[in-house]
Amino acid sequence: MEKERDKKSKIFAGKKIRTHWDEEKEKWLFSIVDVIEILTESSRPRKYWADLKAKLKEEGSELSEFIGQLKMISSDGKYYITDVADTEQILRLIQSIPSKKAEPFKVWLAKVGNERIDETHNPELAFDRAMKTYLKKGYSKEWINQRLKTIEVRKELTDEWERVGIEEEEEFAILTDEITKAWSDLSIKEYKKLKNLKKENLRDNMTNLELVLNMLAEVTTKEISKKESPSEFSESIDIARKGGKVAGNARKEIESITREEVVTDENYLSEKEKFLRKKRKKKFLEVSN
């Protein structure tokens, strides 16, 4: 299942906290150093966190063992590995930090988390947010409408997989790969390589036609699964291949008429976004080297 890092900054008491929404786990992740700087008003928040982490480890706390890491942009415009924690972990961390801002910060955390909870109860909010995000990136409204439709179709397919007993993310990934190979003749890894993508979302870089065929493959897979109600994972794999093949045949028919390949290295991005991505990539390489 393809996910895209959605790094943003949230504001608490006039100060920025770097955040990242994990689509797979449906959780906000927060920069621990940023949180500590606000709560402690320390001039050396990294040192404070290093000492606190060592103290927690000595006390046998499991908290430090589950801390994640992400590359986040720093004040100098470069990306560095940063310790991050989800809402529950941050709340546990606050208990170890004496601060008069602890309670208002807890309220702030609840508000931030509630943004996505509201979207769960009212999906239109999520679509509105997605529309605004894609428009800012420079995508056309026509492409955005198509992309939002693929999200709806994808959700219906995963709901069907869950109905037949498929729950593991690894199995979702395998089935998705089978569908993709059946219609495009490329695995997801090969597809991303063709488009020169790393961690970027593959579907966000598909053309309208690629999106339509991918959507056809998934909606067909869902309908076949509903009809056959597979009881074994191997049966779902066969169904995924059947659904993908339907779109694959459509792709070949289009190519025979247009005499042009449907699946190409084209990235569906505006020139502005291409420029910004190139700039971000350059910064990333500078940090890596």
TAGI-V969067 format. One record per pair of residues at least 24 apart in sequence whose ideal C-beta (glycine too) atoms are under 10 Angstrom apart, sorted by the first residue. I is the first residue (numbers start at 0). GAP is how many residues later the second one is. If there is no record, write none. Layout:
BEGIN
i = (I;I)
gap = (GAP;GAP)
END
This chain:
BEGIN
i = (0;0;0;0;0;0;0;0;0;1;1;1;1;1;1;1;1;1;1;1;1;1;2;2;3;3;3;3;3;3;4;4;4;4;4;4;4;5;5;6;6;6;6;6;6;7;8;8;8;9;9;9;9;9;9;10;10;11;11;11;11;11;11;11;11;11;11;12;12;12;12;12;13;15;16;16;16;16;16;17;17;17;17;17;17;18;18;18;19;19;19;19;19;19;20;20;21;21;21;21;22;23;23;24;24;25;25;25;26;26;26;26;26;26;26;27;27;27;27;27;27;27;27;27;27;28;28;28;28;28;28;28;28;28;28;28;28;29;29;29;29;29;29;29;29;29;29;29;30;30;30;30;30;30;30;31;31;31;31;31;31;31;31;31;31;32;32;32;32;32;33;33;33;34;34;34;34;34;34;34;34;35;35;35;35;35;37;37;37;37;38;38;38;38;38;38;38;38;38;38;39;39;39;39;40;40;40;41;45;45;47;48;48;48;49;51;51;51;52;52;54;55;55;55;58;60;60;60;61;62;62;62;62;62;62;63;63;65;66;70;70;70;70;72;72;72;72;73;75;76;76;76;77;77;77;77;78;78;78;78;78;78;79;80;85;86;86;87;122;122;122;125;126;126;133;135;136;136;136;136;136;136;136;137;137;137;137;137;137;137;137;138;138;138;138;138;139;139;139;141;142;142;142;142;142;142;142;142;144;145;145;145;145;145;145;145;145;145;145;146;146;146;146;146;146;146;146;148;148;148;148;149;149;149;149;149;149;149;149;150;150;151;151;152;152;152;152;152;152;152;152;152;153;153;153;153;153;153;155;155;155;155;155;156;156;156;156;156;156;156;156;156;156;156;157;157;158;159;159;159;159;159;159;159;159;159;159;160;160;160;160;160;160;160;160;162;162;162;162;163;163;163;163;163;163;163;163;163;163;163;164;164;164;164;164;165;165;165;165;167;170;170;170;173;173;173;173;174;174;174;174;174;174;174;174;174;174;174;175;175;175;175;175;175;176;176;176;177;177;177;177;177;177;177;177;177;177;177;178;178;178;178;178;178;178;178;178;178;178;178;178;178;178;179;179;179;179;179;179;179;179;180;180;180;180;180;181;181;181;181;181;181;181;181;181;181;181;181;182;182;182;182;182;182;182;182;182;182;182;182;182;182;182;182;182;182;182;182;182;183;183;183;183;183;183;183;183;183;183;184;184;184;184;184;185;189;190;192;193;193;193;193;194;194;194;194;194;194;195;195;196;196;197;197;199;199;199;202;203;203;203;203;204;204;204;204;204;204;205;205;205;205;205;206;206;206;206;206;206;207;208;208;208;208;208;208;208;209;209;209;209;209;209;210;211;211;211;211;211;212;212;212;212;212;212;212;212;212;213;213;213;213;214;215;215;215;215;215;215;215;216;216;216;216;216;216;216;216;216;216;217;217;217;218;218;218;219;219;219;219;219;220;220;220)
gap = (153;157;168;169;171;172;174;175;187;152;171;174;178;186;190;195;197;198;199;200;201;202;196;198;195;196;197;198;199;200;24;65;66;67;194;195;196;127;195;24;63;64;65;66;72;125;25;63;64;24;98;99;101;102;105;97;101;26;27;89;92;93;95;96;97;99;100;25;88;91;92;95;24;59;73;88;91;92;95;52;54;55;56;64;66;53;65;93;48;50;51;52;62;64;94;95;46;48;62;64;178;145;148;61;144;90;91;94;58;59;60;61;62;86;89;56;57;58;59;62;81;84;85;87;88;39;40;41;43;53;54;55;56;57;58;60;61;52;53;54;55;56;57;59;60;63;79;82;39;41;43;51;52;53;54;35;36;37;50;51;52;53;57;58;61;39;41;49;50;51;38;48;50;49;50;55;58;59;62;70;74;47;57;58;61;63;61;63;67;70;51;54;55;58;59;60;61;62;63;66;57;58;59;61;58;59;60;55;36;37;49;34;44;48;33;41;44;45;30;40;41;36;37;40;37;31;32;35;30;25;26;29;30;32;33;25;29;26;26;128;213;216;217;207;210;211;214;213;207;203;206;209;205;206;208;209;201;204;205;207;208;209;207;206;27;25;26;25;28;29;32;25;24;25;70;137;67;132;133;135;136;139;140;131;132;133;134;135;136;137;138;65;129;130;131;134;68;128;130;66;61;63;64;65;68;125;126;127;63;57;60;61;62;63;64;65;66;69;122;54;56;57;59;61;64;68;121;62;63;66;70;53;56;61;62;64;65;68;69;52;64;63;67;58;61;62;63;64;65;66;68;69;49;60;61;64;65;68;62;63;66;67;70;58;60;61;62;63;64;65;66;68;83;86;60;64;63;58;61;62;63;64;65;66;69;76;79;60;61;64;69;72;75;78;79;59;62;63;66;61;62;64;65;66;67;68;69;71;72;75;65;66;67;68;71;59;64;67;70;65;62;65;66;59;62;63;66;43;46;50;58;61;62;64;65;66;68;69;38;41;42;45;64;68;60;63;67;39;43;58;59;60;61;62;63;64;65;66;35;38;39;41;42;58;60;61;62;63;64;65;66;68;69;34;37;38;60;64;67;68;83;59;60;63;64;67;35;39;58;59;60;61;62;63;64;65;66;67;27;30;31;33;34;35;37;38;58;60;61;62;63;64;65;66;67;68;69;79;80;26;29;30;33;60;63;64;67;78;79;59;63;66;67;78;77;73;72;72;69;70;71;72;68;69;70;71;72;73;69;71;68;70;83;86;67;69;77;65;63;64;65;69;60;61;62;63;64;72;57;58;60;61;62;55;56;57;59;60;61;60;42;45;49;51;53;54;55;41;52;53;54;56;58;57;35;38;39;42;50;31;33;34;35;37;38;41;49;50;30;33;37;49;32;27;28;30;31;32;34;35;24;25;26;27;28;29;30;31;33;34;25;26;29;24;27;28;24;25;26;27;30;24;25;26)
END
